[in-house]
Amino acid sequence: MRQRRWLELVKDYDCGINYHPGKANVVADALSPKDQPQLATYLTQEESLIRELSKMRLEVVRAPETVEGKIAALVIVPDLRTRMIEGQRNDKALEKVRLRVREGELEKFREEADNALTYEGRLCVPNDERL
């Protein structure tokens, strides 16, 4: 469904999109992306498309007009995952688990490079009603 919305947005513009498909069950893994962020590249000079991307709070990087070749990269980092990691820091139960992980007591839990606490590769959900 998300791809359809993006397609509707960019179909009228002259741009190239490189798509890298993920696993078949992306809904189940939505909170546990791979270690590398998803990377999509959009090459366009269409002002209206750039404005639309800016409205979605996506960073738009422009090269000076004197540059002949242009390379642009869009790194999509899930906002929900970032909020979950912040919520983990405020969850007393998960902080106790984190301490036990650091002491080597819990093998199935892991603290990731971005400080996310995971259980068997799945993001631990903090007890926070806002999430």
N, C-alpha and C positions, 0 to 999 in steps of 0.2 A: 504494500500500500504506500509506503513512504517513497519508493522509487517512482510510483505513478505521479505523486505530487511534484516531485522534482522534474519529471519528464514534462508535465504540464507547464512548469515554470520556464524551462529552457528550450522547449521545442521550436519556438519562433526565432531563436537566436543562432547566429553562426558561431558555434563553439564545438570543441572536441571534449569528450568525456571518456576517461579511462575507468572502467568498472572492474573491480576485483571481487568476484563472488566469494562469500564466506560459507560457513557450514549450512546444511539444509535446514536445521532447526535453529534459526537465529533468535526466535522468541525466547526459547529456553535459556539461551546463552547471552541474552541482552545485557545482563549485569556482570558478565564475566568475559570481557573481550580478551583477545590474545594480548601478549605482552606489548606488541607494537601497535600504535594507534592506526586506525584505518586511514588510508591516504587516497585521496581522489584529486585528480588534476583537472582544472578547467582553464582553457585558454580562450580568452575572448577579449574583444575591445568594445563590445556593445555596452554603451553607457547605461541603458535601461536595465540590463541584466546585472551589471555591477551594483546599481542602486538597489535592486531586489535582494541581492545577496547581502548587502549591507543592512537592510531592514531585518534580516534574519540573524543579525549580530554575528555574521561571519566576517572574518578579517579579509579585506580586499587589498592586495598589494599591487601597486602600479609601478611600472618601470618608466623611466624618462622616455620621451618620444624619440630621443636620439638613439636609443638602443635598438639595434636591428632584430636581434633574436630575443624572445621573451619566454621565460619559464616561470610558471606560477604553480604553487602547491597549496592545497587546502587540507589541513589536518583536522579531522573531526574527532573531538574528544567528548565522550558522553558526559553531559552535565549531571545526569543522575548519578553516575558512578562517583564523580567528584563530591557531590552532596552526601552520598552514602559514606565515603571515606571520612568526611568531616563529621558526620553523625556518629561514626564508630568511635571517634575520639571522645565524644560526650557520653557514650554508653558505658556505665560502670562495669557491667557484666562483661562486655567485650574487651574492656581495658584489662580486666583480670585474666581473661583468656590470652590477650596479647602478651602479658607478663609471663605467663606459663609457657607460651610459645618461645619467647626469648630465652627462657631457662631450659628449653629442650624437653619439656614434659609432655607436650602434645604433638604427635607426629602428623596427624591428618590436617592440622591447621598450619597456616603459613603466613608470614608477613611479606607482602610483595614489595617490589622496588618503589612503588608509589605510596607505600605505607598502608595499602589495603590489606585487611585481614580476610583471608579466604579459608574455606573448609573444602578440601578435596577439589581445589580449583574454582570453587564457587564463592562469590562475594558474600560475606556475612552481613546480614541486614540488621542495622541497629534498631533498637526499640524507640522509634521516633515517629509520632503520628504525622508530622509534616511530610515525611517521605512516603 
